[in-house]
């Protein structure tokens, strides 16, 4: 994923957003995962984590796809 980011991201926009996204997700993510773990159990916490990861990958791929189309023209 990082190699694809470096190949497409010529101005450094995604590279600059990575620490911000990690900081933004780190604060509420731990709290939400902790609550889900305490109330519903380990399996539900893992499912939530996978769903959030997949959602992030879809958003990244969508934004990345728009940049790829622009770069080809």
C-alpha positions, 0 to 999 in steps of 0.5 A, a space after each residue: 500500500 505504501 509503494 502504491 501511495 509513493 507511486 501515485 502521490 507526487 505532491 505528498 498529500 497522502 504521506 502528510 495525511 497518514 500521521 493525522 489519520 493515525 492520531 485521529 483514529 487512535 484516540 476514539 478508536 481505542 475507546 470504542 474498541 474497549 467498549 465493544 470488547 467489554 460489552 460484546 466480546 472479542 469476536 465483535 471487537 475483531 469484526 468492528 476492527 476489520 470493518 473499519 479497516 475495510 472502510 478505510 481501504 475503500 476510501 483510500 482506493 476511491 481517492 487514489 483512483 481519482 488521482 490515477 485517472 488524472 495522472 493518465 490524462 
